[in-house]
Amino acid sequence: MTVRSALIGTGSALPARRVSNAELAETVDTSDEWIVARTGIRFRHIAGEGETTATLGAEAAKKAIAAAGIDAQEVDLIILATATPDQTFPASATKVQAALGINDCIAFDVAAVCSGFLYALGVADSMLRTGAARTALVIGAETFSRILDWEDRTTCVLFGDGAGAVILRAEEGERGILATALHADGRHNGLLYVDGGPSTTGTVGHVRMKGQDVFKHAVVNLASVMTETLEKAGFTADDIDWLVPHQANARILDATARKLGLSADKVVKTVDQHANTSAASVPLALDTAIRDGRIKPGQLLVLEAMGGGFTWGGCVLRS
């Protein structure tokens, strides 16, 4: 039988502080009505003292390991997708590894911004299917609040912090990752980026975005990559049980679903509660929908995301 990367456990973590639009409006020139009308966002979580990308990632990882019913020592591959690592180096994945008490395994970070988790899934799937590893921990974790310009109301209201994680295991059978597709187009760097970095300014910098331009690219690219990935797996949009999209903006989610001819009740939405958590948004939404019972074993899922770069990707898997 075919060896696939089976999804055997999920977990997530959110900072303790939950911030409503009304609370945000106390310090930012905005309002609950303005934010909801344009984005669908109502709340976001903001990391506090002692909460970092690695600590959130480790918490999500522990929950995923528990859900999978395995021992942490069985994990032989850790890939952490993030645009906000704890340090320039070493990789935050190694900090998660240490927090889990794993003394030796493959551990590294992937940087593809909001598409990072899809990129990490694709890499993990390739490594599991070729035998380079057997049990993978794939994490999306971000503390985007620390690279936001809180005086730029067009961007700071959009993002939140959090982490999501999955355990994949190489198994023979029908369930698991059926197809992935990944893309990038670096010509659009100036539409969504951070205005700093170690090799340029020597600073972390802040998020800058041309929202309307990003929106137009997102709807086209996401619909295209989902169709591509479904065709690779031998399915159509009619076969989808659940779409688990990157939670950037409710309007993008709705427009993408319409472009695919997909019913809105098949789309997992958590953007209203979490805002855009970049690489963490897809695994956060996935864990939420599995734990509340919406996603059941054996269902066909499509995951998708697009982020700065531009990067974008899709994944079809059987739960």
Buried (B, 14 or more C-beta within 10 A) or exposed (E): EEBBBBBBBBBBBBBEBBBEBEBBBEEBEBBBEBBBEBBBBBBBBBBEEEBBBBBBBBBBBBBBBEBBEBEBEBBBBBBBBBBBBBEEEEBBBBBBBEBBEBEEBBBBBBBBBBBBBBBBBBBBBEBBBEEBBBBBBBBBBBBBBBBBBEEBBEBBBBBBBBBBBBBBBBBEEEBBBBBBBBBBEEEBEEBBBBBBEEEEEEEBBBBBBEBEEBBEBBBBBBBBBBBBBBEBBEBEBEEBBBBBBBBBBBBBBBBBBEBBEBEEEBBBBBBBBBBBBBBBBBBBBBBBBBBEEBBEEEBBBBBBBBBBBBBBBBBBBBB
